[in-house]
């Protein structure tokens, strides 16, 4: 049941946001995140960068 739900979430995410394949491959995600993504890696760091938290 959980696997089917996860498959549906991935399908919806792909249809609506068309992320790069690397974003959905667990083995490649960390490399993709570290080399492509810029900015904070979590919500707390985002809030600090936005000046909401100190």
C-alpha positions as CSV (number, residue, x, y, z in Angstrom):
1,X,0.0,0.0,0.0
2,X,2.8,2.4,0.9
3,X,4.7,1.6,-2.3
4,X,1.7,2.3,-4.4
5,X,1.2,5.6,-2.7
6,X,4.8,6.6,-3.2
7,X,4.5,5.6,-6.9
8,X,1.5,7.9,-7.2
9,X,3.4,10.8,-5.5
10,X,6.4,10.4,-7.8
11,X,4.0,10.2,-10.8
12,X,2.2,13.4,-9.7
13,X,5.5,15.2,-9.0
14,X,6.9,14.2,-12.4
15,X,3.7,15.3,-14.3
16,X,3.4,18.6,-12.4
17,X,7.0,19.7,-11.9
18,X,9.1,17.7,-14.4
19,X,12.1,17.5,-12.1
20,X,15.5,16.3,-13.5
21,X,15.9,12.6,-13.4
22,X,18.7,13.0,-10.9
23,X,16.3,14.5,-8.4
24,X,14.3,11.3,-8.3
25,X,17.2,8.8,-8.2
26,X,18.3,8.3,-4.6
27,X,21.9,7.3,-5.6
28,X,22.4,10.4,-7.7
29,X,20.3,12.9,-5.5
30,X,23.1,13.9,-3.2
31,X,25.5,14.7,-6.0
32,X,22.8,16.6,-7.9
33,X,21.8,18.5,-4.8
34,X,25.4,19.5,-3.9
35,X,26.3,20.6,-7.5
36,X,23.1,22.0,-9.0
37,X,21.0,23.3,-6.1
38,X,22.0,26.7,-4.7
39,X,20.9,28.2,-1.4
40,X,19.8,26.6,1.9
41,X,19.4,22.8,2.1
42,X,16.7,22.9,4.8
43,X,13.8,25.0,5.9
44,X,15.5,26.3,9.0
45,X,18.5,27.6,7.0
46,X,16.0,29.1,4.5
47,X,14.3,31.0,7.4
48,X,17.6,32.3,8.7
49,X,18.6,33.4,5.2
50,X,15.3,35.1,4.7
51,X,15.8,37.0,8.0
52,X,12.8,35.4,9.7
53,X,15.0,33.7,12.3
54,X,18.3,34.8,13.8
